[in-house]
Amino acid sequence: MAVEKRYTLDGSFRIKKAILFAIAVIVTVIIWNMPLDAFGIDGLTVIQRRIIAIFAFATIMWVTEAISSWATSVSLIGILLLTTSDNAFRFLISDIDKSELLDHKALMATFADPIIILFLGGFILAIAATKSGLDVLLARTLLKPFGTKSENVLLGFVLITGIFSMFVSNTATAAMMLTFLTPVFKALPPEGKGRVALTLAIPVAANIGGMGTIIGTPPNAIAIKYLNDPNGLNMGLGFGDWMMVMTPFALILLVIGWYLLKTFFPFKKKIIHLEIEGEVKHNWRTIVVAVTFILTVLLWVLDRWTGVGANTVAMVPIAIFAFTGVVKARDLQEINWSVIWMVAGGFALGLALNESGLAENVIKSIPFGSWSAVAILITSGLICYILSNFISNTATAALLVPILAVVCKGMGPSLDSIGGTPTVLIGIAIAASMAMSLPISTPPNAIAHSTGLVKQNEMVKIGLTIGVIGMSLGYLMLYILGINHIL
């Protein structure tokens, strides 16, 4: 009877997935063949229409998981290469201007994007920390002040991750904090949602914490670039100016995030006796791992002074551990390569939207000039939020901020009612950081999803909730500061 029931459930599950897949294909085919003028986008090309269709296909597949997320990502890269690139099937591009085609080398290069190296560096650090026992030592040291109550341990993870991500790459922070989870999980029963709460605490806190400083996340730096442009606004906002406003806001959101996590995913075991098993291995390899760990974190924090970016720094542990033999070839099998492919697909889609000119055409087709200041503020934030859930928040900010800077400049004093251009541009930075609903939304989300402990609907639940709350509070804060000319 049990076998028969399981067979029926499996069969129903497969039928549901097949139906969802069929819907995705049908929607894609319809969009693929729609008249160009039906989209209402000025200057839309055939290649851009195909990208819209592929975007729709990827969105449906990522949201419904009709096939696994990494398989969707790899598939869309293949489809983009074969149908929209300068190396596509000839019969598909014979009548298309070559300047409209995507560079096939750039699409393939998304498999080796610098962020991918950052992922690998984080994974390698985690592997080395586990092998040497340093993950146990760090978990004991950092979590000790938060006691044994489950909810307080969760708060510890949220605060530690959030504060780290203010100064260290969100991706690097998430990968580093992931190394602390394994020993903590051993103190929790498999029942209940405690493990889900702890796993999701990492991306939630990393994404929120990044808002706290200029270097916390790239969208902040992009906004500051235009706010401080000598030929533009020339506001002269400094590191401390940003922190005075955004760090308290980030800390408030971290506490809200903690409350939502413990509410949505309650611990069955209320007390965690953190008798974290394991011991640090006392040999030269442990010293190498410890020194490399500290060096890597310092280089991530001091990137503005050293000039070495976070992605390049990620090569430090990879190179050192490979050279010294701390990490062997067989250890590479522990890397979850599916998450690498999944993230690469998001990068490829972002590249297609930007390099084809589609994203810019869509933005320019929106008549911002005839809108009110509040409408521009809210709409630009919503566009950024939606886009950032599907493509890189850095790419989204890099696209929107320059366009909005021009739009806002053209509107002149009509934006004074909301505090001017700074309110709009800083709003974009907030919206980009609040987009964390899907595994592909941010690298920290992808890292958490790669553990296999978090279902996509659980990530959507917490991501959408904290996103709506964060956007609402963030824009309310900006509006109040703006109308009082504090920004």
N, C-alpha and C positions, 0 to 999 in steps of 0.2 A: 504493500500500500504506500509506504513512504517513498519507494523508488518510483512508483507510478505518479505520485503527487509531484516529486521533484522533476520528473520528465515533463509533466504538464506545465509546470512553472517555467522550466527552461524553454519549452516550445513556445509558450506565450511571450516570453521575454524576447526570443529571437524574432517572432512575428512583429512585435512592437518595434524592434530595431529596424527590421526590414521596411516597415511602413514609413518610419521617420527618414530612413535613407532615401526611399522613393520620393517622398515629399521634397527633400532637399534637391534631388536631381531635377524634378519637375519645375520647381521654382527657378533653379539655375538655368534650365533650358529656355523658360519663358523670358527671363531677363536678358539672356544672351541674344535673343532674336527680336526684342522690342525695338521699335523705331527710335532713332537717336533723339528726336525732338520730344519724345514722350517723357523724358526724364526731367525736363525743365532746367537743364544745366547748359549754360552757354558754351559753345565750342567743344561739346562732347565728341570724342573720337570713337572709332570702332574698338580700339584697344582699351580705352577707358570703360566702354560698355562691358567688355569681357571681364575687366577687373571688378566691376560692380557685381557681375554675376558670380564670379569666383568668391568675392567677399561675402555674398549672400550664402553661398554654399558652405563656406568655412564657418560662418556665424551659426547657421543651423546645426552643423555637425558638432561644433564645440559646445553649444548650449545643450543639445539633446544627447550628446555622446552616443550617437547611432553607431559610430566606430570610435575607437580610442582617440584621445586628443592628439597624441603624438602621430598617429597614423593620418589624421586629418591634416596636420601640419606638413608632413612629408608629401602627402598627396597634392596639397595646394601648390607647393613649390614645383612639383612635377608638372602640374597643369599650367602654371604660369610660364614655365620654361618652354613648354610645347605649343602654347597658344598665343603668348604675348611678347616673347623675347625675339632678339635678332637671330636666334638659333632655333626658331619654331618651325613647324611643318610649313613647307613652301606654299602649299595650296591655301593655307590660312592667312598668309601675310603677303602674298604676291601683289595685291592691289593696295597695299598700305604703305604710306610714307615711312621710310626707314627711321626717320628721326622720332617717330612715335613709339618705336619698339623699345622694350626694356633691354638693358645690358644683361646677357645671360651669365656673364662672369660675376656680375654684382649679385645676381640672384643666388648663384651657387656659393658665393662667398658668405652668405648668411649662415651657412653651416660652420663657419669659422669666424663669426663676428667677434670683436673684442670682448663683448659681454659673455660669450661662450667660454672664453679663456678665464674670465672671472668666475664663472660657474665651476669650471674644472679646478681652479685654484682653491676654491672653497671646499669642494669635494675632497681634494687631495689633503687639505689641512684636516678635515674631519677624519679621514682614514688614518692619517698619521697620529692624530690625537688619541684615537681609539686604541691603536696598536701600542702606544706608549703608556696609556693609562692617564694621560693629561686631562682627558675629558672628565674623568672621575674627580680629579683634584679641583678642576675649575668649577664643576657643578657643586661640590661640597663648599667651596670658598664663597662663591657668589650667592648661593641660595641660603646659606646658613642664617643670615640676618632676618629672613622672612619666616622662620619657625617651621612648624610641622602641619599647620592647618592647610588643607588642599587649596582653598581659595587664595590664601596668602602666598603660597608657592607660585600659583598662577600669576598673581600680582608681581611677584619677583621677576618672572620671565618677561612680563609685559614691560616693566620699568627698565630692566637691564637692556632688553633689546631696543626699546625706544630711545634711550639715552645713547647707546652705542651708535645707532643709525643716524644720530644728529651729526656725527663727526666721521663716520666710516660709511662706505658704500652700503646701501640697503641690501644689495645682493650678498656682499661679503659678510655683513652682519647676520643675515639669515642663515647663511651657510655655517658660520661660526657657532651661532646659537643652537643650530641643529645638533651639534656634537654633544650638547649638554642633555639632550632629551633621553637618550638611551638609558643612562643609569637611573634617571627619575622614573621612567616607565616601569622599571623593575619593581618599584615600590607601589605600583598601582595595579588593581585587578583589571582583567580584560573587559569586565562588564562596565556599564556606565559610559559617560561621554568625556571623562576626564582627559583621556589621551587626545581626543579630538580638540578639546579646549586648549591644551598645552601646545599642540602642533599648530593650530590656527593663531595662537598668540604671537607666534614669531612673525608671519607676514603682516598681520594687523599692526603690531607694534612697530615693525620696521618701516612700513609705509607711512604711518602717522609720524613717527619720530623724525623722518627725513625732512619734514616741513620746518623743523625747529631752527635750522641754520642755513646759511647761503650754500654751504658745501654739502648739505644733507642729501640733496637729490638734484639732478641736472635741471629740471624745470625751474627751480629756484634761481639757479645761476643764469638761465636764459632770461628770466624776467628781470633780474638785476642788471644784466648787460644792457637792456634797452632803457631801463629806468635811469641808469647812470651814464648813458651815452652822451659825451660832450656835445655832439651835434644834434642831440634830441632833447630829452627831458633834463638831463644833467643834474639829477637830484642828489648825487653824492651819498647814497645810502651805504652805510658800512655794515660790517659783520655784526657789531653790537646793536645797531639800529634794527636790523632784521630780528635778532634774537629777542629784543625787548618786547616785540609784538608776538612773534610766532612761537617762541619757546613756551611761554605760558599757555598759549592756545593748544600746542601739541601735548603738553602735560595733562591738560583738562581732557582732551580726546583720548589719551592713553587710559585714564581712569574710567572714562565712559566705555571704552573698548573692553577693559577688564570686566566691568559690570555686565556687559552684554554677553561676553564669552561664558562667564560663570552661570548666567541665566539660561542661555540657549543650550549649553552643553554642561549640565551639572555633574559634579563628581559624585560617584556612588560611595566612595570612601572619603569621609570628611577629614580624616587625619592621615597624613603621609609620614610615616616614620622613615625619614630619609637615611636609611642605613645603606648608603650607596656602596655597592660592592665593587671590588676591584682595588688595585693598588698601582701606584706609579712604579714602572720598571726602572731600576737604578742602573743605567748603563749609558754609554756615550750617545746612543741613538736618541734617548730621551732628552738629553741635553741639546742635541741638534734640533729636535722638534720644538722644545721650549723656546730656544733662542730664535728659531725661524718664525714661530708663532708670534712672538713679541715684535720681532723686526717687521713682519708683514703688517701687523696692526698699526705699528707706528708709521710705516710708510703710507698706509691708507689714510691715516689721520693727517699726516704732514704733506699731502700731495701738492698743496698750493705752494709750499716752500721748496720742495724738492723738484717740482716740475714733472714728476713721474706719475702718470694717471693710475687709477685703481686697477684698470684692466691689465696694464703692464706689470704692476706690482704683483698681480696674481701669478705671474710666471716665476716669482722668487721661490715660493714653496715647491712648485712643480719641479723647477730646476734643481734646487738643493736636495730635495728628497730623492729625486731620481739619481743624482750624482753620488750621493752618500749611500744609496741602497736602503734607505729607510722605508721607501715604498717600492715594492717589487712589481714586475709586470703582471703577476697574478692578482695583485691588489686592485688593479684597474678594473677588474671584473665587478667590483663592488660599486662602481659608479653607475648611477641610474641613467643610462644613455638615452632612454626614451624622453626624459625631460629636456635633454639637449635638443633633440629633434623637434619637440613641441615648441620650444622657445624660438628656434630657428624659423619655424613657419610663421610665427607672429612677426618676426623681423622682415621676412620676405614679403608678407602682405603689406607691412608699413612701407617698405621700399617701393612696391608697386604703386601704392596710393600716392606717394610723394613724387617719385621719379617720372611717372606718367603725366603728372600735372592734374590728376583727377581731384585730389584733396583740395588743391588750391582753387580749381574751377568751382568746386562745390561751395567753398567759403565765399568766393567772389560773387557767386550767384545770389547770395543772400543780401538784400538791400539794407545794409546796416545804416546807411546815411539817413534814411527816413524814419528810423526807430527812435524811441525815447532812450534816455540814458539808462534807466533801470532795465528796459528790455534788452539792451545790448549787454549789460552786466550779466543778467540771468541767462540769456541765450548763449552767449560765448562760453559761460561756465558749463552749461548742459552739453554743448557740442564737444567741448574738451573732455568732459566726463565720459560721454558715450564713446568717443574715439579712443580714449586712453584705456578703456576696458578691453579693446580688441587689438590695438597696436601699441607700440612703445610710448610711454608717457613723455619720454624725451623727444621722440619724433613728433608727437602731437603738439607739445609746447613749442618746438622749433618751427612748426608750421604756423600755429595760430598767433603766437606773440608778435612776430614781425608784421603780419597782416593787420592785427588789431592795433598795433602801434601807429600804423599809417591811418587806419580808419579813425582812431581816436584823435589823432592830430588834426585830421580834416574836420572833425566836429567842433573843435575849439572849445569855447566856454560853455557849450550846451551840456558838457559832462560835469560841470562844477557841482551840480546837484547831488552827485554821488562821490565827489572827491577827486574827479578827474581821471586821467589815464592810469595812474598808479593803482587805483582800486580795481580796474579791469585786468591789468596785467598780473597783479599779485593774486587775483581771483583765479586766473588760469593756473598758476602754480599750485594753489590749493586744490582745484578741481582735478588736476593731473594726479596728485598724491592720493586723492580719495577714491580713485578708480581701482578697485581691488576685488571685483566680483568673480572673476574667472581665473583658472590656472594660468592662462596666457596674459592676464592683465599686467602683472609685474613679475620679475624674476623671483622675488621672495614667495609669491603665490605658487609659482611653478615648483620651487624647492619644497615647499610644504606638501604640495600635491604628490610629489615624487616619492614621499614616504609610504604611500599606499594606505595611510591611516585616515585620510580626509576624502569624503565624497564631494563631488562637484556641487551638489545641491546644498551641502553644509557650508561650503565656501561662499556660494551665492547668497545664502541667508545672512551670514555675518557681514559679508562684503557690502551688500546693498544697504543693510541697516546702518552700518557705521558710515557708509558713503553719503546717504541722505542726511544723517545727523551732522556729519562733518561739513558737508556743503552748506547746509542751512545755517549752522553756527558761524562758519567761516565767512560767508557772505554777509551775514548780519553784522559781524564784527567789522568787516571792511567798510560796510555802509556807514556804521556809526562813526568809525574813525575818519572816514572820508568827508562826511558832512560837517564834522568838527575840525576839519583841516589838520588832523594829527599826522596823517600820512605825508 
